[in-house]
Amino acid sequence: MTLSHFSAVLLFSLFTSVVFAITQRTHPRQMLRFGALCFVLFVGGTIAASWLMALIKR
Amino acid sequence: MPPSAPTPVSSNRTNLALLLGWLIPGAGHLLLGKRLRALLLFVSITAMFAIGVALGGKVYAPNLGDVLDMLGFVGQLGAGLLYLGTRLLGFGASSVQIAIADYGTKFIVVSGLLNVIAAVDAQRLANGRKDLA
């Protein structure tokens, strides 16, 4: 099995966000919001770090 | 007793939720009647573990060598029966052969750590420290 780097990021972020949402919040609505926030921060943070490293390389 | 105080429960049920949650991802929540949460936890943690193994990630054996190897073993042991079954059946790599396999190793370790968080959450639900919303 092979994955691209980006698909690995998406899968990692998805599964981790689901577990964080269920374990760190009490009510379903809060879980949905927190899970979505975690996912966006994981993926967005990775993309931001990638651009930062690309700029440093230049 | 104030209305917001945790409801006392037997320590047996609390410990059972923790133990089952560690052995099988989501089983602690299932014991407490939280079926959807149990299913989501099971799918997420099991899929993450399976993808890690499929990517050729390293499955750590008990060791007293490098600190990172010891930590890797402890992290993967958190996956409970998934880890024990993988070791018994001989799945997983003993060393990282290709770059993407390093991602696999991280997937396996993180799935174990997430399973520990989920098991502790089931224990907190069982002993009343977290609301059964």
N, CA and C atoms of all chains as a GROMACS GRO file, in nm:
protein
  573
    1MET      N    1   0.085  -0.120   0.000
    1MET     CA    2   0.000   0.000   0.000
    1MET      C    3   0.088   0.125   0.000
    2THR      N    4   0.051   0.223  -0.081
    2THR     CA    5   0.123   0.350  -0.079
    2THR      C    6   0.022   0.464  -0.069
    3LEU      N    7   0.065   0.571  -0.009
    3LEU     CA    8  -0.017   0.690   0.004
    3LEU      C    9   0.067   0.810  -0.034
    4SER      N   10   0.002   0.910  -0.091
    4SER     CA   11   0.075   1.035  -0.112
    4SER      C   12   0.088   1.103   0.024
    5HIS      N   13   0.180   1.198   0.032
    5HIS     CA   14   0.199   1.268   0.159
    5HIS      C   15   0.070   1.338   0.202
    6PHE      N   16   0.002   1.398   0.104
    6PHE     CA   17  -0.118   1.476   0.138
    6PHE      C   18  -0.232   1.385   0.183
    7SER      N   19  -0.248   1.271   0.116
    7SER     CA   20  -0.356   1.181   0.160
    7SER      C   21  -0.324   1.123   0.297
    8ALA      N   22  -0.196   1.103   0.328
    8ALA     CA   23  -0.159   1.057   0.462
    8ALA      C   24  -0.196   1.163   0.566
    9VAL      N   25  -0.173   1.289   0.532
    9VAL     CA   26  -0.210   1.398   0.622
    9VAL      C   27  -0.361   1.400   0.645
   10LEU      N   28  -0.436   1.386   0.536
   10LEU     CA   29  -0.583   1.389   0.548
   10LEU      C   30  -0.634   1.275   0.636
   11LEU      N   31  -0.582   1.154   0.614
   11LEU     CA   32  -0.628   1.039   0.693
   11LEU      C   33  -0.589   1.055   0.840
   12PHE      N   34  -0.465   1.095   0.863
   12PHE     CA   35  -0.419   1.114   1.000
   12PHE      C   36  -0.505   1.218   1.071
   13SER      N   37  -0.530   1.328   1.003
   13SER     CA   38  -0.609   1.438   1.062
   13SER      C   39  -0.752   1.394   1.090
   14LEU      N   40  -0.810   1.319   0.997
   14LEU     CA   41  -0.948   1.275   1.014
   14LEU      C   42  -0.964   1.185   1.136
   15PHE      N   43  -0.883   1.080   1.143
   15PHE     CA   44  -0.897   0.984   1.253
   15PHE      C   45  -0.864   1.048   1.387
   16THR      N   46  -0.760   1.127   1.390
   16THR     CA   47  -0.720   1.191   1.516
   16THR      C   48  -0.827   1.290   1.563
   17SER      N   49  -0.884   1.365   1.468
   17SER     CA   50  -0.986   1.463   1.504
   17SER      C   51  -1.111   1.396   1.560
   18VAL      N   52  -1.149   1.281   1.502
   18VAL     CA   53  -1.266   1.209   1.552
   18VAL      C   54  -1.245   1.168   1.698
   19VAL      N   55  -1.128   1.113   1.728
   19VAL     CA   56  -1.101   1.067   1.866
   19VAL      C   57  -1.092   1.187   1.961
   20PHE      N   58  -1.024   1.292   1.918
   20PHE     CA   59  -1.015   1.411   2.004
   20PHE      C   60  -1.154   1.467   2.033
   21ALA      N   61  -1.238   1.474   1.930
   21ALA     CA   62  -1.371   1.533   1.947
   21ALA      C   63  -1.453   1.454   2.049
   22ILE      N   64  -1.450   1.321   2.037
   22ILE     CA   65  -1.532   1.238   2.126
   22ILE      C   66  -1.480   1.242   2.270
   23THR      N   67  -1.348   1.246   2.284
   23THR     CA   68  -1.292   1.234   2.419
   23THR      C   69  -1.278   1.369   2.490
   24GLN      N   70  -1.269   1.477   2.416
   24GLN     CA   71  -1.240   1.606   2.480
   24GLN      C   72  -1.364   1.694   2.497
   25ARG      N   73  -1.478   1.653   2.442
   25ARG     CA   74  -1.600   1.731   2.456
   25ARG      C   75  -1.714   1.640   2.505
   26THR      N   76  -1.815   1.703   2.563
   26THR     CA   77  -1.921   1.625   2.627
   26THR      C   78  -2.045   1.606   2.539
   27HIS      N   79  -2.089   1.715   2.475
   27HIS     CA   80  -2.214   1.711   2.400
   27HIS      C   81  -2.187   1.697   2.250
   28PRO      N   82  -2.276   1.627   2.179
   28PRO     CA   83  -2.255   1.600   2.036
   28PRO      C   84  -2.227   1.726   1.952
   29ARG      N   85  -2.300   1.834   1.979
   29ARG     CA   86  -2.278   1.955   1.899
   29ARG      C   87  -2.137   2.011   1.922
   30GLN      N   88  -2.093   2.008   2.048
   30GLN     CA   89  -1.957   2.053   2.080
   30GLN      C   90  -1.853   1.962   2.015
   31MET      N   91  -1.886   1.833   2.011
   31MET     CA   92  -1.793   1.737   1.950
   31MET      C   93  -1.773   1.768   1.802
   32LEU      N   94  -1.886   1.796   1.734
   32LEU     CA   95  -1.878   1.826   1.590
   32LEU      C   96  -1.791   1.949   1.565
   33ARG      N   97  -1.815   2.053   1.643
   33ARG     CA   98  -1.739   2.177   1.624
   33ARG      C   99  -1.592   2.157   1.655
   34PHE      N  100  -1.563   2.088   1.767
   34PHE     CA  101  -1.423   2.068   1.805
   34PHE      C  102  -1.351   1.977   1.707
   35GLY      N  103  -1.422   1.873   1.660
   35GLY     CA  104  -1.360   1.783   1.562
   35GLY      C  105  -1.327   1.856   1.432
   36ALA      N  106  -1.420   1.940   1.387
   36ALA     CA  107  -1.395   2.016   1.264
   36ALA      C  108  -1.279   2.112   1.284
   37LEU      N  109  -1.273   2.176   1.402
   37LEU     CA  110  -1.163   2.268   1.430
   37LEU      C  111  -1.029   2.195   1.430
   38CYS      N  112  -1.024   2.079   1.496
   38CYS     CA  113  -0.900   2.000   1.499
   38CYS      C  114  -0.856   1.963   1.357
   39PHE      N  115  -0.952   1.918   1.276
   39PHE     CA  116  -0.919   1.876   1.140
   39PHE      C  117  -0.860   1.992   1.060
   40VAL      N  118  -0.928   2.107   1.068
   40VAL     CA  119  -0.881   2.225   0.994
   40VAL      C  120  -0.742   2.267   1.043
   41LEU      N  121  -0.721   2.264   1.175
   41LEU     CA  122  -0.591   2.304   1.228
   41LEU      C  123  -0.481   2.205   1.188
   42PHE      N  124  -0.512   2.075   1.191
   42PHE     CA  125  -0.412   1.975   1.150
   42PHE      C  126  -0.371   1.998   1.005
   43VAL      N  127  -0.472   2.003   0.916
   43VAL     CA  128  -0.442   2.014   0.773
   43VAL      C  129  -0.383   2.152   0.742
   44GLY      N  130  -0.444   2.256   0.796
   44GLY     CA  131  -0.394   2.392   0.771
   44GLY      C  132  -0.254   2.411   0.825
   45GLY      N  133  -0.229   2.358   0.944
   45GLY     CA  134  -0.096   2.369   1.003
   45GLY      C  135   0.009   2.298   0.919
   46THR      N  136  -0.028   2.182   0.865
   46THR     CA  137   0.067   2.108   0.782
   46THR      C  138   0.098   2.184   0.653
   47ILE      N  139  -0.008   2.239   0.591
   47ILE     CA  140   0.014   2.316   0.466
   47ILE      C  141   0.099   2.440   0.495
   48ALA      N  142   0.071   2.508   0.605
   48ALA     CA  143   0.148   2.627   0.641
   48ALA      C  144   0.295   2.590   0.665
   49ALA      N  145   0.317   2.481   0.737
   49ALA     CA  146   0.455   2.438   0.764
   49ALA      C  147   0.526   2.398   0.635
   50SER      N  148   0.450   2.337   0.542
   50SER     CA  149   0.510   2.297   0.413
   50SER      C  150   0.556   2.420   0.336
   51TRP      N  151   0.468   2.522   0.331
   51TRP     CA  152   0.506   2.644   0.260
   51TRP      C  153   0.625   2.711   0.327
   52LEU      N  154   0.628   2.711   0.458
   52LEU     CA  155   0.738   2.772   0.531
   52LEU      C  156   0.870   2.704   0.497
   53MET      N  157   0.868   2.570   0.495
   53MET     CA  158   0.990   2.496   0.463
   53MET      C  159   1.031   2.521   0.318
   54ALA      N  160   0.931   2.530   0.229
   54ALA     CA  161   0.964   2.557   0.088
   54ALA      C  162   1.027   2.694   0.072
   55LEU      N  163   0.976   2.792   0.146
   55LEU     CA  164   1.033   2.926   0.139
   55LEU      C  165   1.174   2.932   0.198
   56ILE      N  166   1.194   2.859   0.307
   56ILE     CA  167   1.327   2.855   0.369
   56ILE      C  168   1.428   2.792   0.272
   57LYS      N  169   1.382   2.690   0.199
   57LYS     CA  170   1.471   2.620   0.106
   57LYS      C  171   1.519   2.714  -0.003
   58ARG      N  172   1.431   2.806  -0.046
   58ARG     CA  173   1.472   2.904  -0.148
   58ARG      C  174   1.574   3.000  -0.090
   59MET      N  175  -2.646   1.586   4.860
   59MET     CA  176  -2.550   1.590   4.750
   59MET      C  177  -2.599   1.689   4.644
   60PRO      N  178  -2.515   1.780   4.597
   60PRO     CA  179  -2.558   1.874   4.495
   60PRO      C  180  -2.592   1.803   4.366
   61PRO      N  181  -2.684   1.858   4.284
   61PRO     CA  182  -2.728   1.788   4.162
   61PRO      C  183  -2.617   1.764   4.062
   62SER      N  184  -2.514   1.848   4.062
   62SER     CA  185  -2.408   1.832   3.961
   62SER      C  186  -2.300   1.734   4.004
   63ALA      N  187  -2.308   1.680   4.126
   63ALA     CA  188  -2.203   1.589   4.173
   63ALA      C  189  -2.207   1.459   4.095
   64PRO      N  190  -2.088   1.399   4.071
   64PRO     CA  191  -2.085   1.273   3.997
   64PRO      C  192  -2.160   1.163   4.069
   65THR      N  193  -2.227   1.078   3.993
   65THR     CA  194  -2.299   0.966   4.051
   65THR      C  195  -2.199   0.857   4.087
   66PRO      N  196  -2.198   0.812   4.213
   66PRO     CA  197  -2.104   0.706   4.249
   66PRO      C  198  -2.136   0.576   4.176
   67VAL      N  199  -2.035   0.511   4.124
   67VAL     CA  200  -2.055   0.384   4.054
   67VAL      C  201  -1.955   0.284   4.110
   68SER      N  202  -1.980   0.157   4.083
   68SER     CA  203  -1.889   0.056   4.135
   68SER      C  204  -1.755   0.066   4.064
   69SER      N  205  -1.649   0.039   4.139
   69SER     CA  206  -1.515   0.048   4.080
   69SER      C  207  -1.494  -0.065   3.980
   70ASN      N  208  -1.569  -0.175   3.996
   70ASN     CA  209  -1.556  -0.285   3.901
   70ASN      C  210  -1.595  -0.241   3.760
   71ARG      N  211  -1.708  -0.168   3.752
   71ARG     CA  212  -1.756  -0.122   3.621
   71ARG      C  213  -1.659  -0.020   3.562
   72THR      N  214  -1.606   0.065   3.648
   72THR     CA  215  -1.509   0.165   3.603
   72THR      C  216  -1.384   0.098   3.547
   73ASN      N  217  -1.333   0.003   3.623
   73ASN     CA  218  -1.212  -0.066   3.577
   73ASN      C  219  -1.238  -0.150   3.453
   74LEU      N  220  -1.359  -0.209   3.446
   74LEU     CA  221  -1.394  -0.289   3.329
   74LEU      C  222  -1.400  -0.201   3.204
   75ALA      N  223  -1.457  -0.081   3.218
   75ALA     CA  224  -1.464   0.012   3.105
   75ALA      C  225  -1.323   0.048   3.056
   76LEU      N  226  -1.232   0.070   3.150
   76LEU     CA  227  -1.094   0.103   3.115
   76LEU      C  228  -1.025  -0.015   3.046
   77LEU      N  229  -1.041  -0.133   3.103
   77LEU     CA  230  -0.974  -0.252   3.049
   77LEU      C  231  -1.028  -0.288   2.911
   78LEU      N  232  -1.162  -0.290   2.899
   78LEU     CA  233  -1.222  -0.324   2.769
   78LEU      C  234  -1.187  -0.219   2.664
   79GLY      N  235  -1.188  -0.093   2.706
   79GLY     CA  236  -1.154   0.015   2.614
   79GLY      C  237  -1.012   0.004   2.563
   80TRP      N  238  -0.923  -0.045   2.648
   80TRP     CA  239  -0.784  -0.064   2.604
   80TRP      C  240  -0.773  -0.184   2.512
   81LEU      N  241  -0.839  -0.295   2.550
   81LEU     CA  242  -0.826  -0.417   2.469
   81LEU      C  243  -0.887  -0.400   2.330
   82ILE      N  244  -1.008  -0.345   2.324
   82ILE     CA  245  -1.078  -0.328   2.196
   82ILE      C  246  -1.120  -0.182   2.184
   83PRO      N  247  -1.071  -0.111   2.083
   83PRO     CA  248  -1.106   0.031   2.069
   83PRO      C  249  -1.258   0.053   2.070
   84GLY      N  250  -1.305   0.140   2.158
   84GLY     CA  251  -1.448   0.173   2.163
   84GLY      C  252  -1.530   0.082   2.252
   85ALA      N  253  -1.473  -0.029   2.299
   85ALA     CA  254  -1.552  -0.125   2.378
   85ALA      C  255  -1.594  -0.066   2.512
   86GLY      N  256  -1.512   0.021   2.568
   86GLY     CA  257  -1.548   0.086   2.695
   86GLY      C  258  -1.673   0.172   2.679
   87HIS      N  259  -1.681   0.244   2.567
   87HIS     CA  260  -1.798   0.328   2.541
   87HIS      C  261  -1.921   0.241   2.512
   88LEU      N  262  -1.898   0.130   2.443
   88LEU     CA  263  -2.010   0.039   2.414
   88LEU      C  264  -2.068  -0.017   2.544
   89LEU      N  265  -1.982  -0.050   2.638
   89LEU     CA  266  -2.026  -0.100   2.768
   89LEU      C  267  -2.117   0.001   2.838
   90LEU      N  268  -2.092   0.129   2.814
   90LEU     CA  269  -2.169   0.235   2.879
   90LEU      C  270  -2.289   0.278   2.796
   91GLY      N  271  -2.314   0.208   2.685
   91GLY     CA  272  -2.431   0.236   2.603
   91GLY      C  273  -2.413   0.345   2.501
   92LYS      N  274  -2.290   0.389   2.480
   92LYS     CA  275  -2.262   0.494   2.380
   92LYS      C  276  -2.221   0.428   2.249
   93ARG      N  277  -2.322   0.378   2.175
   93ARG     CA  278  -2.294   0.295   2.057
   93ARG      C  279  -2.228   0.372   1.944
   94LEU      N  280  -2.279   0.491   1.914
   94LEU     CA  281  -2.223   0.567   1.802
   94LEU      C  282  -2.079   0.608   1.830
   95ARG      N  283  -2.056   0.656   1.952
   95ARG     CA  284  -1.918   0.694   1.988
   95ARG      C  285  -1.826   0.573   1.981
   96ALA      N  286  -1.876   0.458   2.030
   96ALA     CA  287  -1.796   0.336   2.027
   96ALA      C  288  -1.761   0.298   1.883
   97LEU      N  289  -1.860   0.308   1.795
   97LEU     CA  290  -1.837   0.271   1.655
   97LEU      C  291  -1.734   0.366   1.590
   98LEU      N  292  -1.750   0.496   1.614
   98LEU     CA  293  -1.657   0.593   1.556
   98LEU      C  294  -1.515   0.572   1.609
   99LEU      N  295  -1.503   0.545   1.738
   99LEU     CA  296  -1.371   0.521   1.796
   99LEU      C  297  -1.310   0.393   1.738
  100PHE      N  298  -1.392   0.288   1.729
  100PHE     CA  299  -1.341   0.161   1.676
  100PHE      C  300  -1.292   0.177   1.532
  101VAL      N  301  -1.375   0.240   1.450
  101VAL     CA  302  -1.339   0.257   1.308
  101VAL      C  303  -1.213   0.344   1.295
  102SER      N  304  -1.209   0.455   1.366
  102SER     CA  305  -1.097   0.547   1.353
  102SER      C  306  -0.965   0.483   1.398
  103ILE      N  307  -0.966   0.423   1.516
  103ILE     CA  308  -0.841   0.369   1.572
  103ILE      C  309  -0.797   0.244   1.496
  104THR      N  310  -0.894   0.157   1.464
  104THR     CA  311  -0.858   0.035   1.392
  104THR      C  312  -0.809   0.067   1.251
  105ALA      N  313  -0.876   0.160   1.184
  105ALA     CA  314  -0.834   0.196   1.048
  105ALA      C  315  -0.694   0.258   1.051
  106MET      N  316  -0.670   0.342   1.148
  106MET     CA  317  -0.538   0.405   1.158
  106MET      C  318  -0.429   0.300   1.181
  107PHE      N  319  -0.458   0.204   1.269
  107PHE     CA  320  -0.362   0.096   1.296
  107PHE      C  321  -0.339   0.012   1.170
  108ALA      N  322  -0.449  -0.024   1.104
  108ALA     CA  323  -0.439  -0.111   0.985
  108ALA      C  324  -0.364  -0.040   0.872
  109ILE      N  325  -0.391   0.087   0.852
  109ILE     CA  326  -0.319   0.162   0.748
  109ILE      C  327  -0.170   0.167   0.780
  110GLY      N  328  -0.139   0.185   0.908
  110GLY     CA  329   0.002   0.187   0.948
  110GLY      C  330   0.072   0.057   0.915
  111VAL      N  331   0.006  -0.055   0.944
  111VAL     CA  332   0.065  -0.186   0.914
  111VAL      C  333   0.076  -0.205   0.762
  112ALA      N  334  -0.031  -0.164   0.689
  112ALA     CA  335  -0.031  -0.181   0.543
  112ALA      C  336   0.077  -0.096   0.476
  113LEU      N  337   0.114   0.015   0.537
  113LEU     CA  338   0.220   0.100   0.481
  113LEU      C  339   0.359   0.043   0.508
  114GLY      N  340   0.362  -0.067   0.584
  114GLY     CA  341   0.493  -0.128   0.614
  114GLY      C  342   0.557  -0.069   0.737
  115GLY      N  343   0.475  -0.014   0.826
  115GLY     CA  344   0.528   0.047   0.947
  115GLY      C  345   0.592  -0.056   1.039
  116LYS      N  346   0.686  -0.008   1.118
  116LYS     CA  347   0.756  -0.097   1.210
  116LYS      C  348   0.669  -0.128   1.331
  117VAL      N  349   0.662  -0.257   1.367
  117VAL     CA  350   0.592  -0.298   1.489
  117VAL      C  351   0.700  -0.330   1.592
  118TYR      N  352   0.703  -0.251   1.698
  118TYR     CA  353   0.809  -0.264   1.797
  118TYR      C  354   0.787  -0.386   1.885
  119ALA      N  355   0.897  -0.451   1.920
  119ALA     CA  356   0.895  -0.560   2.017
  119ALA      C  357   0.937  -0.502   2.152
  120PRO      N  358   0.902  -0.571   2.262
  120PRO     CA  359   0.952  -0.524   2.391
  120PRO      C  360   1.105  -0.516   2.387
  121ASN      N  361   1.159  -0.406   2.434
  121ASN     CA  362   1.305  -0.390   2.424
  121ASN      C  363   1.357  -0.298   2.534
  122LEU      N  364   1.485  -0.308   2.559
  122LEU     CA  365   1.551  -0.219   2.656
  122LEU      C  366   1.667  -0.148   2.587
  123GLY      N  367   1.648  -0.119   2.460
  123GLY     CA  368   1.756  -0.056   2.384
  123GLY      C  369   1.741   0.094   2.379
  124ASP      N  370   1.729   0.146   2.257
  124ASP     CA  371   1.716   0.289   2.236
  124ASP      C  372   1.588   0.342   2.301
  125VAL      N  373   1.596   0.465   2.355
  125VAL     CA  374   1.480   0.523   2.424
  125VAL      C  375   1.361   0.536   2.329
  126LEU      N  376   1.385   0.578   2.206
  126LEU     CA  377   1.275   0.595   2.111
  126LEU      C  378   1.210   0.461   2.077
  127ASP      N  379   1.290   0.355   2.075
  127ASP     CA  380   1.234   0.221   2.051
  127ASP      C  381   1.145   0.178   2.168
  128MET      N  382   1.191   0.209   2.290
  128MET     CA  383   1.110   0.173   2.407
  128MET      C  384   0.978   0.252   2.407
  129LEU      N  385   0.987   0.381   2.376
  129LEU     CA  386   0.866   0.464   2.371
  129LEU      C  387   0.772   0.418   2.260
  130GLY      N  388   0.832   0.378   2.148
  130GLY     CA  389   0.751   0.327   2.037
  130GLY      C  390   0.675   0.202   2.077
  131PHE      N  391   0.741   0.115   2.152
  131PHE     CA  392   0.675  -0.007   2.199
  131PHE      C  393   0.559   0.028   2.293
  132VAL      N  394   0.585   0.120   2.386
  132VAL     CA  395   0.481   0.158   2.483
  132VAL      C  396   0.361   0.220   2.409
  133GLY      N  397   0.390   0.306   2.312
  133GLY     CA  398   0.282   0.368   2.235
  133GLY      C  399   0.200   0.266   2.159
  134GLN      N  400   0.267   0.172   2.094
  134GLN     CA  401   0.194   0.071   2.016
  134GLN      C  402   0.119  -0.026   2.105
  135LEU      N  403   0.172  -0.053   2.224
  135LEU     CA  404   0.103  -0.142   2.317
  135LEU      C  405  -0.032  -0.084   2.357
  136GLY      N  406  -0.046   0.047   2.348
  136GLY     CA  407  -0.173   0.113   2.380
  136GLY      C  408  -0.287   0.067   2.290
  137ALA      N  409  -0.256   0.008   2.176
  137ALA     CA  410  -0.362  -0.038   2.085
  137ALA      C  411  -0.425  -0.169   2.131
  138GLY      N  412  -0.377  -0.226   2.241
  138GLY     CA  413  -0.439  -0.344   2.300
  138GLY      C  414  -0.431  -0.468   2.214
  139LEU      N  415  -0.546  -0.530   2.188
  139LEU     CA  416  -0.548  -0.656   2.113
  139LEU      C  417  -0.500  -0.638   1.970
  140LEU      N  418  -0.518  -0.517   1.914
  140LEU     CA  419  -0.469  -0.494   1.777
  140LEU      C  420  -0.318  -0.517   1.773
  141TYR      N  421  -0.248  -0.462   1.872
  141TYR     CA  422  -0.102  -0.478   1.877
  141TYR      C  423  -0.066  -0.624   1.905
  142LEU      N  424  -0.130  -0.681   2.007
  142LEU     CA  425  -0.095  -0.818   2.045
  142LEU      C  426  -0.123  -0.915   1.929
  143GLY      N  427  -0.237  -0.896   1.861
  143GLY     CA  428  -0.269  -0.982   1.747
  143GLY      C  429  -0.170  -0.965   1.633
  144THR      N  430  -0.131  -0.842   1.607
  144THR     CA  431  -0.034  -0.816   1.501
  144THR      C  432   0.100  -0.884   1.531
  145ARG      N  433   0.140  -0.877   1.658
  145ARG     CA  434   0.267  -0.941   1.697
  145ARG      C  435   0.256  -1.092   1.686
  146LEU      N  436   0.142  -1.147   1.732
  146LEU     CA  437   0.126  -1.293   1.730
  146LEU      C  438   0.120  -1.346   1.588
  147LEU      N  439   0.052  -1.272   1.500
  147LEU     CA  440   0.035  -1.318   1.362
  147LEU      C  441   0.155  -1.282   1.274
  148GLY      N  442   0.246  -1.207   1.327
  148GLY     CA  443   0.368  -1.175   1.252
  148GLY      C  444   0.350  -1.068   1.146
  149PHE      N  445   0.243  -0.988   1.156
  149PHE     CA  446   0.226  -0.877   1.060
  149PHE      C  447   0.319  -0.762   1.099
  150GLY      N  448   0.331  -0.669   1.007
  150GLY     CA  449   0.414  -0.552   1.035
  150GLY      C  450   0.560  -0.580   1.007
  151ALA      N  451   0.635  -0.471   0.990
  151ALA     CA  452   0.777  -0.484   0.957
  151ALA      C  453   0.861  -0.474   1.084
  152SER      N  454   0.980  -0.538   1.080
  152SER     CA  455   1.069  -0.527   1.195
  152SER      C  456   1.162  -0.407   1.182
  153SER      N  457   1.169  -0.352   1.061
  153SER     CA  458   1.246  -0.229   1.041
  153SER      C  459   1.185  -0.153   0.924
  154VAL      N  460   1.214  -0.023   0.920
  154VAL     CA  461   1.158   0.062   0.815
  154VAL      C  462   1.244   0.050   0.690
  155GLN      N  463   1.180   0.005   0.578
  155GLN     CA  464   1.256  -0.017   0.455
  155GLN      C  465   1.243   0.099   0.357
  156ILE      N  466   1.126   0.162   0.353
  156ILE     CA  467   1.105   0.272   0.259
  156ILE      C  468   1.051   0.393   0.336
  157ALA      N  469   1.061   0.512   0.273
  157ALA     CA  470   1.028   0.636   0.344
  157ALA      C  471   0.883   0.637   0.392
  158ILE      N  472   0.790   0.589   0.308
  158ILE     CA  473   0.648   0.595   0.344
  158ILE      C  474   0.620   0.504   0.464
  159ALA      N  475   0.704   0.402   0.485
  159ALA     CA  476   0.684   0.312   0.598
  159ALA      C  477   0.704   0.385   0.730
  160ASP      N  478   0.783   0.492   0.729
  160ASP     CA  479   0.800   0.570   0.851
  160ASP      C  480   0.668   0.635   0.892
  161TYR      N  481   0.590   0.677   0.791
  161TYR     CA  482   0.456   0.727   0.821
  161TYR      C  483   0.373   0.615   0.886
  162GLY      N  484   0.388   0.493   0.833
  162GLY     CA  485   0.315   0.379   0.887
  162GLY      C  486   0.347   0.358   1.034
  163THR      N  487   0.476   0.368   1.069
  163THR     CA  488   0.516   0.352   1.208
  163THR      C  489   0.446   0.455   1.296
  164LYS      N  490   0.442   0.579   1.246
  164LYS     CA  491   0.377   0.686   1.324
  164LYS      C  492   0.226   0.662   1.336
  165PHE      N  493   0.165   0.612   1.230
  165PHE     CA  494   0.022   0.580   1.235
  165PHE      C  495  -0.005   0.476   1.345
  166ILE      N  496   0.079   0.373   1.352
  166ILE     CA  497   0.057   0.266   1.450
  166ILE      C  498   0.075   0.320   1.592
  167VAL      N  499   0.182   0.397   1.614
  167VAL     CA  500   0.207   0.451   1.748
  167VAL      C  501   0.094   0.544   1.790
  168VAL      N  502   0.052   0.634   1.699
  168VAL     CA  503  -0.052   0.730   1.735
  168VAL      C  504  -0.186   0.660   1.758
  169SER      N  505  -0.215   0.555   1.682
  169SER     CA  506  -0.340   0.482   1.706
  169SER      C  507  -0.340   0.422   1.846
  170GLY      N  508  -0.225   0.374   1.891
  170GLY     CA  509  -0.215   0.321   2.027
  170GLY      C  510  -0.238   0.429   2.131
  171LEU      N  511  -0.179   0.545   2.109
  171LEU     CA  512  -0.195   0.655   2.205
  171LEU      C  513  -0.340   0.705   2.207
  172LEU      N  514  -0.402   0.712   2.089
  172LEU     CA  515  -0.543   0.754   2.083
  172LEU      C  516  -0.632   0.654   2.155
  173ASN      N  517  -0.597   0.525   2.145
  173ASN     CA  518  -0.678   0.424   2.212
  173ASN      C  519  -0.670   0.439   2.364
  174VAL      N  520  -0.552   0.476   2.414
  174VAL     CA  521  -0.539   0.500   2.559
  174VAL      C  522  -0.627   0.618   2.600
  175ILE      N  523  -0.626   0.724   2.520
  175ILE     CA  524  -0.712   0.840   2.551
  175ILE      C  525  -0.858   0.798   2.553
  176ALA      N  526  -0.898   0.715   2.455
  176ALA     CA  527  -1.038   0.671   2.447
  176ALA      C  528  -1.074   0.583   2.567
  177ALA      N  529  -0.981   0.497   2.608
  177ALA     CA  530  -1.008   0.408   2.723
  177ALA      C  531  -1.022   0.490   2.851
  178VAL      N  532  -0.937   0.589   2.868
  178VAL     CA  533  -0.946   0.674   2.987
  178VAL      C  534  -1.076   0.755   2.984
  179ASP      N  535  -1.118   0.796   2.865
  179ASP     CA  536  -1.245   0.868   2.853
  179ASP      C  537  -1.362   0.779   2.896
  180ALA      N  538  -1.357   0.652   2.858
  180ALA     CA  539  -1.462   0.558   2.899
  180ALA      C  540  -1.462   0.542   3.051
  181GLN      N  541  -1.344   0.539   3.109
  181GLN     CA  542  -1.335   0.529   3.255
  181GLN      C  543  -1.395   0.654   3.322
  182ARG      N  544  -1.367   0.771   3.266
  182ARG     CA  545  -1.421   0.895   3.323
  182ARG      C  546  -1.573   0.899   3.310
  183LEU      N  547  -1.625   0.847   3.199
  183LEU     CA  548  -1.771   0.839   3.184
  183LEU      C  549  -1.830   0.743   3.288
  184ALA      N  550  -1.759   0.631   3.310
  184ALA     CA  551  -1.811   0.529   3.402
  184ALA      C  552  -1.809   0.577   3.546
  185ASN      N  553  -1.707   0.654   3.585
  185ASN     CA  554  -1.702   0.696   3.726
  185ASN      C  555  -1.769   0.831   3.749
  186GLY      N  556  -1.831   0.886   3.644
  186GLY     CA  557  -1.911   1.007   3.661
  186GLY      C  558  -1.835   1.137   3.653
  187ARG      N  559  -1.706   1.131   3.624
  187ARG     CA  560  -1.630   1.256   3.615
  187ARG      C  561  -1.661   1.332   3.485
  188LYS      N  562  -1.719   1.261   3.389
  188LYS     CA  563  -1.762   1.325   3.265
  188LYS      C  564  -1.910   1.292   3.245
  189ASP      N  565  -1.987   1.390   3.202
  189ASP     CA  566  -2.131   1.369   3.184
  189ASP      C  567  -2.159   1.267   3.074
  190LEU      N  568  -2.257   1.180   3.100
  190LEU     CA  569  -2.302   1.087   2.996
  190LEU      C  570  -2.405   1.157   2.909
  191ALA      N  571  -2.364   1.257   2.835
  191ALA     CA  572  -2.459   1.337   2.755
  191ALA      C  573  -2.512   1.258   2.638
   0.00000   0.00000   0.00000
